[in-house]
Amino acid sequence: MPIRLVDDPQVPQDNTGSAAFIRTIGNPFRFRLYLLAKIPSAFFSGLRIAQIDENRCTVTIPFKWFTKNPFRSTYFACLSMAGEMSTGALGMAQVYKRQPPISMLVVSMEANYFKKATGLTRFQCADGQLVRATIEQAIATGEGQTLRMHSIGVNSAAEPIAEFFITWSFKVRKSVVHSS
């Protein structure tokens, strides 16, 4: 299934590189290469970005041999990976090629599980505007900022499977001056 890119006319366009990042990971081949090189467990698990724009990201994780647990459901770590990716992709879109450079790091994670995942699970995070505001605040203050992002996973019947609260830290990278 191809990734659906959404252009929201209500979102102001910016020069942070987010559109370029979204186009890059919107290419299924490039995204799979990225996963293989940087996050091989996500590659082999079948994690996919189903939809992304500056406001929201939807990530899918299948129920298959590589993702299942002994209880005939998707292993919680695979669900966590998809929940984290739905939040992290929004952050990565905002920090991609941004000047000044911004670092991002997961500082905490909370999860609630509601139902066994026995099929494709779709995780969606709609906190893109909060990410942008948090990064702008980090730039304005020069201090690191944290943002608690929410991702909800549902099955094909739109029943909640799990929810994740991923707290990200964003801060301006310090320039390192090398003397010769």
PyMOL commands that place a pseudoatom at each C-alpha (Angstrom):
pseudoatom trace, name=CA, resn=MET, resi=1, chain=A, elem=C, hetatm=0, pos=[0.000, 0.000, 0.000]
pseudoatom trace, name=CA, resn=PRO, resi=2, chain=A, elem=C, hetatm=0, pos=[1.539, 3.384, -0.936]
pseudoatom trace, name=CA, resn=ILE, resi=3, chain=A, elem=C, hetatm=0, pos=[2.079, 6.026, 1.704]
pseudoatom trace, name=CA, resn=ARG, resi=4, chain=A, elem=C, hetatm=0, pos=[-0.507, 8.762, 1.606]
pseudoatom trace, name=CA, resn=LEU, resi=5, chain=A, elem=C, hetatm=0, pos=[0.911, 12.266, 1.915]
pseudoatom trace, name=CA, resn=VAL, resi=6, chain=A, elem=C, hetatm=0, pos=[-1.564, 14.843, 3.082]
pseudoatom trace, name=CA, resn=ASP, resi=7, chain=A, elem=C, hetatm=0, pos=[-1.329, 18.551, 2.331]
pseudoatom trace, name=CA, resn=ASP, resi=8, chain=A, elem=C, hetatm=0, pos=[-3.341, 20.530, 4.853]
pseudoatom trace, name=CA, resn=PRO, resi=9, chain=A, elem=C, hetatm=0, pos=[-4.048, 24.047, 3.513]
pseudoatom trace, name=CA, resn=GLN, resi=10, chain=A, elem=C, hetatm=0, pos=[-4.557, 25.310, 7.078]
pseudoatom trace, name=CA, resn=VAL, resi=11, chain=A, elem=C, hetatm=0, pos=[-0.947, 24.529, 8.031]
pseudoatom trace, name=CA, resn=PRO, resi=12, chain=A, elem=C, hetatm=0, pos=[1.453, 27.359, 7.250]
pseudoatom trace, name=CA, resn=GLN, resi=13, chain=A, elem=C, hetatm=0, pos=[4.395, 26.303, 5.105]
pseudoatom trace, name=CA, resn=ASP, resi=14, chain=A, elem=C, hetatm=0, pos=[7.850, 26.738, 6.587]
pseudoatom trace, name=CA, resn=ASN, resi=15, chain=A, elem=C, hetatm=0, pos=[11.479, 26.448, 5.650]
pseudoatom trace, name=CA, resn=THR, resi=16, chain=A, elem=C, hetatm=0, pos=[12.520, 23.873, 8.244]
pseudoatom trace, name=CA, resn=GLY, resi=17, chain=A, elem=C, hetatm=0, pos=[12.948, 21.008, 5.815]
pseudoatom trace, name=CA, resn=SER, resi=18, chain=A, elem=C, hetatm=0, pos=[9.871, 19.151, 7.068]
pseudoatom trace, name=CA, resn=ALA, resi=19, chain=A, elem=C, hetatm=0, pos=[8.347, 18.961, 3.579]
pseudoatom trace, name=CA, resn=ALA, resi=20, chain=A, elem=C, hetatm=0, pos=[11.592, 17.459, 2.230]
pseudoatom trace, name=CA, resn=PHE, resi=21, chain=A, elem=C, hetatm=0, pos=[11.710, 14.930, 5.067]
pseudoatom trace, name=CA, resn=ILE, resi=22, chain=A, elem=C, hetatm=0, pos=[8.064, 13.969, 4.517]
pseudoatom trace, name=CA, resn=ARG, resi=23, chain=A, elem=C, hetatm=0, pos=[8.727, 13.484, 0.785]
pseudoatom trace, name=CA, resn=THR, resi=24, chain=A, elem=C, hetatm=0, pos=[11.774, 11.335, 1.548]
pseudoatom trace, name=CA, resn=ILE, resi=25, chain=A, elem=C, hetatm=0, pos=[10.072, 8.998, 3.996]
pseudoatom trace, name=CA, resn=GLY, resi=26, chain=A, elem=C, hetatm=0, pos=[6.952, 9.118, 1.855]
pseudoatom trace, name=CA, resn=ASN, resi=27, chain=A, elem=C, hetatm=0, pos=[8.833, 7.043, -0.686]
pseudoatom trace, name=CA, resn=PRO, resi=28, chain=A, elem=C, hetatm=0, pos=[8.256, 3.431, 0.458]
pseudoatom trace, name=CA, resn=PHE, resi=29, chain=A, elem=C, hetatm=0, pos=[11.535, 2.202, -1.056]
pseudoatom trace, name=CA, resn=ARG, resi=30, chain=A, elem=C, hetatm=0, pos=[13.633, 4.906, 0.626]
pseudoatom trace, name=CA, resn=PHE, resi=31, chain=A, elem=C, hetatm=0, pos=[11.811, 4.444, 3.922]
pseudoatom trace, name=CA, resn=ARG, resi=32, chain=A, elem=C, hetatm=0, pos=[12.459, 0.689, 3.880]
pseudoatom trace, name=CA, resn=LEU, resi=33, chain=A, elem=C, hetatm=0, pos=[16.137, 1.298, 3.111]
pseudoatom trace, name=CA, resn=TYR, resi=34, chain=A, elem=C, hetatm=0, pos=[16.281, 3.752, 6.008]
pseudoatom trace, name=CA, resn=LEU, resi=35, chain=A, elem=C, hetatm=0, pos=[14.719, 1.166, 8.332]
pseudoatom trace, name=CA, resn=LEU, resi=36, chain=A, elem=C, hetatm=0, pos=[17.075, -1.563, 7.135]
pseudoatom trace, name=CA, resn=ALA, resi=37, chain=A, elem=C, hetatm=0, pos=[20.111, 0.674, 7.725]
pseudoatom trace, name=CA, resn=LYS, resi=38, chain=A, elem=C, hetatm=0, pos=[19.058, 2.423, 10.947]
pseudoatom trace, name=CA, resn=ILE, resi=39, chain=A, elem=C, hetatm=0, pos=[16.288, 0.365, 12.610]
pseudoatom trace, name=CA, resn=PRO, resi=40, chain=A, elem=C, hetatm=0, pos=[16.545, -3.215, 11.330]
pseudoatom trace, name=CA, resn=SER, resi=41, chain=A, elem=C, hetatm=0, pos=[14.070, -4.554, 13.893]
pseudoatom trace, name=CA, resn=ALA, resi=42, chain=A, elem=C, hetatm=0, pos=[11.427, -2.191, 12.469]
pseudoatom trace, name=CA, resn=PHE, resi=43, chain=A, elem=C, hetatm=0, pos=[12.303, -3.326, 8.943]
pseudoatom trace, name=CA, resn=PHE, resi=44, chain=A, elem=C, hetatm=0, pos=[11.923, -7.028, 9.755]
pseudoatom trace, name=CA, resn=SER, resi=45, chain=A, elem=C, hetatm=0, pos=[8.774, -6.390, 11.805]
pseudoatom trace, name=CA, resn=GLY, resi=46, chain=A, elem=C, hetatm=0, pos=[7.062, -4.856, 8.782]
pseudoatom trace, name=CA, resn=LEU, resi=47, chain=A, elem=C, hetatm=0, pos=[6.567, -1.414, 10.291]
pseudoatom trace, name=CA, resn=ARG, resi=48, chain=A, elem=C, hetatm=0, pos=[5.211, 1.036, 7.689]
pseudoatom trace, name=CA, resn=ILE, resi=49, chain=A, elem=C, hetatm=0, pos=[4.244, 4.687, 7.588]
pseudoatom trace, name=CA, resn=ALA, resi=50, chain=A, elem=C, hetatm=0, pos=[0.733, 4.701, 6.155]
pseudoatom trace, name=CA, resn=GLN, resi=51, chain=A, elem=C, hetatm=0, pos=[0.176, 8.468, 6.265]
pseudoatom trace, name=CA, resn=ILE, resi=52, chain=A, elem=C, hetatm=0, pos=[2.213, 11.495, 7.270]
pseudoatom trace, name=CA, resn=ASP, resi=53, chain=A, elem=C, hetatm=0, pos=[1.953, 15.259, 7.099]
pseudoatom trace, name=CA, resn=GLU, resi=54, chain=A, elem=C, hetatm=0, pos=[3.171, 18.024, 9.401]
pseudoatom trace, name=CA, resn=ASN, resi=55, chain=A, elem=C, hetatm=0, pos=[0.285, 17.448, 11.825]
pseudoatom trace, name=CA, resn=ARG, resi=56, chain=A, elem=C, hetatm=0, pos=[-0.127, 13.695, 12.075]
pseudoatom trace, name=CA, resn=CYS, resi=57, chain=A, elem=C, hetatm=0, pos=[1.488, 10.384, 11.342]
pseudoatom trace, name=CA, resn=THR, resi=58, chain=A, elem=C, hetatm=0, pos=[-0.047, 6.926, 11.047]
pseudoatom trace, name=CA, resn=VAL, resi=59, chain=A, elem=C, hetatm=0, pos=[2.180, 3.875, 11.386]
pseudoatom trace, name=CA, resn=THR, resi=60, chain=A, elem=C, hetatm=0, pos=[1.134, 0.254, 10.913]
pseudoatom trace, name=CA, resn=ILE, resi=61, chain=A, elem=C, hetatm=0, pos=[2.515, -2.918, 12.425]
pseudoatom trace, name=CA, resn=PRO, resi=62, chain=A, elem=C, hetatm=0, pos=[1.309, -6.301, 11.150]
pseudoatom trace, name=CA, resn=PHE, resi=63, chain=A, elem=C, hetatm=0, pos=[0.588, -9.440, 13.110]
pseudoatom trace, name=CA, resn=LYS, resi=64, chain=A, elem=C, hetatm=0, pos=[2.933, -12.007, 11.609]
pseudoatom trace, name=CA, resn=TRP, resi=65, chain=A, elem=C, hetatm=0, pos=[5.534, -14.567, 12.605]
pseudoatom trace, name=CA, resn=PHE, resi=66, chain=A, elem=C, hetatm=0, pos=[8.219, -11.972, 13.375]
pseudoatom trace, name=CA, resn=THR, resi=67, chain=A, elem=C, hetatm=0, pos=[5.942, -9.791, 15.559]
pseudoatom trace, name=CA, resn=LYS, resi=68, chain=A, elem=C, hetatm=0, pos=[3.933, -12.390, 17.444]
pseudoatom trace, name=CA, resn=ASN, resi=69, chain=A, elem=C, hetatm=0, pos=[4.306, -13.531, 21.025]
pseudoatom trace, name=CA, resn=PRO, resi=70, chain=A, elem=C, hetatm=0, pos=[3.463, -16.927, 22.613]
pseudoatom trace, name=CA, resn=PHE, resi=71, chain=A, elem=C, hetatm=0, pos=[-0.029, -15.630, 23.440]
pseudoatom trace, name=CA, resn=ARG, resi=72, chain=A, elem=C, hetatm=0, pos=[-1.037, -15.368, 19.752]
pseudoatom trace, name=CA, resn=SER, resi=73, chain=A, elem=C, hetatm=0, pos=[-0.966, -11.577, 19.610]
pseudoatom trace, name=CA, resn=THR, resi=74, chain=A, elem=C, hetatm=0, pos=[1.472, -8.874, 18.559]
pseudoatom trace, name=CA, resn=TYR, resi=75, chain=A, elem=C, hetatm=0, pos=[4.404, -8.614, 20.947]
pseudoatom trace, name=CA, resn=PHE, resi=76, chain=A, elem=C, hetatm=0, pos=[4.224, -5.474, 23.099]
pseudoatom trace, name=CA, resn=ALA, resi=77, chain=A, elem=C, hetatm=0, pos=[7.678, -4.331, 21.998]
pseudoatom trace, name=CA, resn=CYS, resi=78, chain=A, elem=C, hetatm=0, pos=[6.532, -4.277, 18.364]
pseudoatom trace, name=CA, resn=LEU, resi=79, chain=A, elem=C, hetatm=0, pos=[3.471, -2.262, 19.343]
pseudoatom trace, name=CA, resn=SER, resi=80, chain=A, elem=C, hetatm=0, pos=[5.774, 0.108, 21.257]
pseudoatom trace, name=CA, resn=MET, resi=81, chain=A, elem=C, hetatm=0, pos=[7.998, 0.485, 18.215]
pseudoatom trace, name=CA, resn=ALA, resi=82, chain=A, elem=C, hetatm=0, pos=[5.035, 1.521, 16.064]
pseudoatom trace, name=CA, resn=GLY, resi=83, chain=A, elem=C, hetatm=0, pos=[3.697, 3.908, 18.704]
pseudoatom trace, name=CA, resn=GLU, resi=84, chain=A, elem=C, hetatm=0, pos=[7.115, 5.526, 19.090]
pseudoatom trace, name=CA, resn=MET, resi=85, chain=A, elem=C, hetatm=0, pos=[7.591, 5.817, 15.315]
pseudoatom trace, name=CA, resn=SER, resi=86, chain=A, elem=C, hetatm=0, pos=[4.270, 7.657, 14.935]
pseudoatom trace, name=CA, resn=THR, resi=87, chain=A, elem=C, hetatm=0, pos=[5.515, 10.317, 17.349]
pseudoatom trace, name=CA, resn=GLY, resi=88, chain=A, elem=C, hetatm=0, pos=[9.172, 10.299, 16.313]
pseudoatom trace, name=CA, resn=ALA, resi=89, chain=A, elem=C, hetatm=0, pos=[8.482, 10.788, 12.609]
pseudoatom trace, name=CA, resn=LEU, resi=90, chain=A, elem=C, hetatm=0, pos=[6.660, 14.038, 13.428]
pseudoatom trace, name=CA, resn=GLY, resi=91, chain=A, elem=C, hetatm=0, pos=[9.636, 15.209, 15.461]
pseudoatom trace, name=CA, resn=MET, resi=92, chain=A, elem=C, hetatm=0, pos=[12.138, 14.161, 12.818]
pseudoatom trace, name=CA, resn=ALA, resi=93, chain=A, elem=C, hetatm=0, pos=[10.175, 16.073, 10.188]
pseudoatom trace, name=CA, resn=GLN, resi=94, chain=A, elem=C, hetatm=0, pos=[10.520, 19.245, 12.247]
pseudoatom trace, name=CA, resn=VAL, resi=95, chain=A, elem=C, hetatm=0, pos=[14.236, 18.872, 13.047]
pseudoatom trace, name=CA, resn=TYR, resi=96, chain=A, elem=C, hetatm=0, pos=[15.336, 17.736, 9.566]
pseudoatom trace, name=CA, resn=LYS, resi=97, chain=A, elem=C, hetatm=0, pos=[17.886, 20.239, 8.200]
pseudoatom trace, name=CA, resn=ARG, resi=98, chain=A, elem=C, hetatm=0, pos=[16.675, 22.882, 10.661]
pseudoatom trace, name=CA, resn=GLN, resi=99, chain=A, elem=C, hetatm=0, pos=[18.931, 25.792, 11.507]
pseudoatom trace, name=CA, resn=PRO, resi=100, chain=A, elem=C, hetatm=0, pos=[19.952, 25.960, 14.249]
pseudoatom trace, name=CA, resn=PRO, resi=101, chain=A, elem=C, hetatm=0, pos=[20.257, 22.171, 14.480]
pseudoatom trace, name=CA, resn=ILE, resi=102, chain=A, elem=C, hetatm=0, pos=[17.975, 20.506, 17.019]
pseudoatom trace, name=CA, resn=SER, resi=103, chain=A, elem=C, hetatm=0, pos=[18.594, 17.214, 18.822]
pseudoatom trace, name=CA, resn=MET, resi=104, chain=A, elem=C, hetatm=0, pos=[15.750, 14.972, 19.892]
pseudoatom trace, name=CA, resn=LEU, resi=105, chain=A, elem=C, hetatm=0, pos=[15.706, 12.067, 22.312]
pseudoatom trace, name=CA, resn=VAL, resi=106, chain=A, elem=C, hetatm=0, pos=[13.083, 9.880, 23.979]
pseudoatom trace, name=CA, resn=VAL, resi=107, chain=A, elem=C, hetatm=0, pos=[13.193, 10.539, 27.728]
pseudoatom trace, name=CA, resn=SER, resi=108, chain=A, elem=C, hetatm=0, pos=[10.209, 8.471, 28.869]
pseudoatom trace, name=CA, resn=MET, resi=109, chain=A, elem=C, hetatm=0, pos=[7.456, 6.177, 27.701]
pseudoatom trace, name=CA, resn=GLU, resi=110, chain=A, elem=C, hetatm=0, pos=[4.144, 5.120, 29.224]
pseudoatom trace, name=CA, resn=ALA, resi=111, chain=A, elem=C, hetatm=0, pos=[1.785, 2.545, 27.767]
pseudoatom trace, name=CA, resn=ASN, resi=112, chain=A, elem=C, hetatm=0, pos=[-1.715, 1.218, 28.293]
pseudoatom trace, name=CA, resn=TYR, resi=113, chain=A, elem=C, hetatm=0, pos=[-2.886, -1.959, 26.615]
pseudoatom trace, name=CA, resn=PHE, resi=114, chain=A, elem=C, hetatm=0, pos=[-6.596, -2.587, 26.074]
pseudoatom trace, name=CA, resn=LYS, resi=115, chain=A, elem=C, hetatm=0, pos=[-7.016, -5.551, 23.763]
pseudoatom trace, name=CA, resn=LYS, resi=116, chain=A, elem=C, hetatm=0, pos=[-4.942, -8.269, 22.089]
pseudoatom trace, name=CA, resn=ALA, resi=117, chain=A, elem=C, hetatm=0, pos=[-3.520, -7.197, 18.738]
pseudoatom trace, name=CA, resn=THR, resi=118, chain=A, elem=C, hetatm=0, pos=[-4.278, -10.089, 16.380]
pseudoatom trace, name=CA, resn=GLY, resi=119, chain=A, elem=C, hetatm=0, pos=[-4.131, -8.280, 13.060]
pseudoatom trace, name=CA, resn=LEU, resi=120, chain=A, elem=C, hetatm=0, pos=[-2.782, -5.080, 11.543]
pseudoatom trace, name=CA, resn=THR, resi=121, chain=A, elem=C, hetatm=0, pos=[-2.587, -2.325, 14.162]
pseudoatom trace, name=CA, resn=ARG, resi=122, chain=A, elem=C, hetatm=0, pos=[-2.605, 1.355, 13.135]
pseudoatom trace, name=CA, resn=PHE, resi=123, chain=A, elem=C, hetatm=0, pos=[-1.006, 3.908, 15.444]
pseudoatom trace, name=CA, resn=GLN, resi=124, chain=A, elem=C, hetatm=0, pos=[-1.769, 7.574, 14.927]
pseudoatom trace, name=CA, resn=CYS, resi=125, chain=A, elem=C, hetatm=0, pos=[-0.253, 10.640, 16.542]
pseudoatom trace, name=CA, resn=ALA, resi=126, chain=A, elem=C, hetatm=0, pos=[-1.714, 14.069, 15.792]
pseudoatom trace, name=CA, resn=ASP, resi=127, chain=A, elem=C, hetatm=0, pos=[0.720, 16.227, 17.805]
pseudoatom trace, name=CA, resn=GLY, resi=128, chain=A, elem=C, hetatm=0, pos=[2.639, 17.809, 14.919]
pseudoatom trace, name=CA, resn=GLN, resi=129, chain=A, elem=C, hetatm=0, pos=[1.752, 21.384, 15.796]
pseudoatom trace, name=CA, resn=LEU, resi=130, chain=A, elem=C, hetatm=0, pos=[2.809, 20.792, 19.414]
pseudoatom trace, name=CA, resn=VAL, resi=131, chain=A, elem=C, hetatm=0, pos=[6.172, 19.529, 18.174]
pseudoatom trace, name=CA, resn=ARG, resi=132, chain=A, elem=C, hetatm=0, pos=[6.690, 22.666, 16.103]
pseudoatom trace, name=CA, resn=ALA, resi=133, chain=A, elem=C, hetatm=0, pos=[5.751, 24.935, 19.026]
pseudoatom trace, name=CA, resn=THR, resi=134, chain=A, elem=C, hetatm=0, pos=[8.040, 23.034, 21.406]
pseudoatom trace, name=CA, resn=ILE, resi=135, chain=A, elem=C, hetatm=0, pos=[10.991, 23.317, 19.026]
pseudoatom trace, name=CA, resn=GLU, resi=136, chain=A, elem=C, hetatm=0, pos=[10.341, 27.023, 18.503]
pseudoatom trace, name=CA, resn=GLN, resi=137, chain=A, elem=C, hetatm=0, pos=[10.331, 27.460, 22.297]
pseudoatom trace, name=CA, resn=ALA, resi=138, chain=A, elem=C, hetatm=0, pos=[13.642, 25.561, 22.574]
pseudoatom trace, name=CA, resn=ILE, resi=139, chain=A, elem=C, hetatm=0, pos=[15.156, 27.876, 19.971]
pseudoatom trace, name=CA, resn=ALA, resi=140, chain=A, elem=C, hetatm=0, pos=[13.747, 31.033, 21.583]
pseudoatom trace, name=CA, resn=THR, resi=141, chain=A, elem=C, hetatm=0, pos=[14.872, 30.155, 25.117]
pseudoatom trace, name=CA, resn=GLY, resi=142, chain=A, elem=C, hetatm=0, pos=[18.060, 28.255, 24.304]
pseudoatom trace, name=CA, resn=GLU, resi=143, chain=A, elem=C, hetatm=0, pos=[16.931, 25.619, 26.799]
pseudoatom trace, name=CA, resn=GLY, resi=144, chain=A, elem=C, hetatm=0, pos=[15.894, 22.044, 26.207]
pseudoatom trace, name=CA, resn=GLN, resi=145, chain=A, elem=C, hetatm=0, pos=[12.153, 21.431, 26.117]
pseudoatom trace, name=CA, resn=THR, resi=146, chain=A, elem=C, hetatm=0, pos=[10.148, 18.255, 26.595]
pseudoatom trace, name=CA, resn=LEU, resi=147, chain=A, elem=C, hetatm=0, pos=[6.892, 17.238, 24.969]
pseudoatom trace, name=CA, resn=ARG, resi=148, chain=A, elem=C, hetatm=0, pos=[4.647, 14.339, 25.989]
pseudoatom trace, name=CA, resn=MET, resi=149, chain=A, elem=C, hetatm=0, pos=[3.136, 13.005, 22.768]
pseudoatom trace, name=CA, resn=HIS, resi=150, chain=A, elem=C, hetatm=0, pos=[0.162, 10.660, 22.476]
pseudoatom trace, name=CA, resn=SER, resi=151, chain=A, elem=C, hetatm=0, pos=[-0.258, 7.783, 20.022]
pseudoatom trace, name=CA, resn=ILE, resi=152, chain=A, elem=C, hetatm=0, pos=[-3.290, 5.534, 19.896]
pseudoatom trace, name=CA, resn=GLY, resi=153, chain=A, elem=C, hetatm=0, pos=[-3.293, 2.118, 18.224]
pseudoatom trace, name=CA, resn=VAL, resi=154, chain=A, elem=C, hetatm=0, pos=[-6.481, 0.622, 16.807]
pseudoatom trace, name=CA, resn=ASN, resi=155, chain=A, elem=C, hetatm=0, pos=[-7.385, -2.585, 14.997]
pseudoatom trace, name=CA, resn=SER, resi=156, chain=A, elem=C, hetatm=0, pos=[-9.315, -2.935, 11.725]
pseudoatom trace, name=CA, resn=ALA, resi=157, chain=A, elem=C, hetatm=0, pos=[-12.610, -2.470, 13.614]
pseudoatom trace, name=CA, resn=ALA, resi=158, chain=A, elem=C, hetatm=0, pos=[-11.297, 0.841, 15.068]
pseudoatom trace, name=CA, resn=GLU, resi=159, chain=A, elem=C, hetatm=0, pos=[-11.192, -0.709, 18.544]
pseudoatom trace, name=CA, resn=PRO, resi=160, chain=A, elem=C, hetatm=0, pos=[-8.397, 0.638, 20.775]
pseudoatom trace, name=CA, resn=ILE, resi=161, chain=A, elem=C, hetatm=0, pos=[-5.543, -1.822, 21.183]
pseudoatom trace, name=CA, resn=ALA, resi=162, chain=A, elem=C, hetatm=0, pos=[-2.990, 0.315, 23.034]
pseudoatom trace, name=CA, resn=GLU, resi=163, chain=A, elem=C, hetatm=0, pos=[-1.975, 3.888, 23.675]
pseudoatom trace, name=CA, resn=PHE, resi=164, chain=A, elem=C, hetatm=0, pos=[1.471, 5.287, 24.193]
pseudoatom trace, name=CA, resn=PHE, resi=165, chain=A, elem=C, hetatm=0, pos=[2.694, 8.484, 25.760]
pseudoatom trace, name=CA, resn=ILE, resi=166, chain=A, elem=C, hetatm=0, pos=[6.204, 9.170, 24.489]
pseudoatom trace, name=CA, resn=THR, resi=167, chain=A, elem=C, hetatm=0, pos=[8.063, 12.093, 26.034]
pseudoatom trace, name=CA, resn=TRP, resi=168, chain=A, elem=C, hetatm=0, pos=[10.622, 13.652, 23.718]
pseudoatom trace, name=CA, resn=SER, resi=169, chain=A, elem=C, hetatm=0, pos=[13.343, 16.147, 24.582]
pseudoatom trace, name=CA, resn=PHE, resi=170, chain=A, elem=C, hetatm=0, pos=[14.221, 18.800, 22.002]
pseudoatom trace, name=CA, resn=LYS, resi=171, chain=A, elem=C, hetatm=0, pos=[17.196, 21.116, 22.362]
pseudoatom trace, name=CA, resn=VAL, resi=172, chain=A, elem=C, hetatm=0, pos=[19.452, 23.285, 20.253]
pseudoatom trace, name=CA, resn=ARG, resi=173, chain=A, elem=C, hetatm=0, pos=[22.687, 21.474, 19.505]
pseudoatom trace, name=CA, resn=LYS, resi=174, chain=A, elem=C, hetatm=0, pos=[25.767, 23.243, 20.778]
pseudoatom trace, name=CA, resn=SER, resi=175, chain=A, elem=C, hetatm=0, pos=[28.340, 24.085, 18.135]
pseudoatom trace, name=CA, resn=VAL, resi=176, chain=A, elem=C, hetatm=0, pos=[31.650, 22.379, 18.713]
pseudoatom trace, name=CA, resn=VAL, resi=177, chain=A, elem=C, hetatm=0, pos=[34.615, 24.524, 17.788]
pseudoatom trace, name=CA, resn=HIS, resi=178, chain=A, elem=C, hetatm=0, pos=[37.754, 22.576, 16.969]
pseudoatom trace, name=CA, resn=SER, resi=179, chain=A, elem=C, hetatm=0, pos=[41.065, 24.383, 17.356]
pseudoatom trace, name=CA, resn=SER, resi=180, chain=A, elem=C, hetatm=0, pos=[44.065, 23.317, 15.362]
for i in range(1, 180): cmd.bond("trace and resi %d" % i, "trace and resi %d" % (i + 1))
show_as sticks, trace
zoom trace
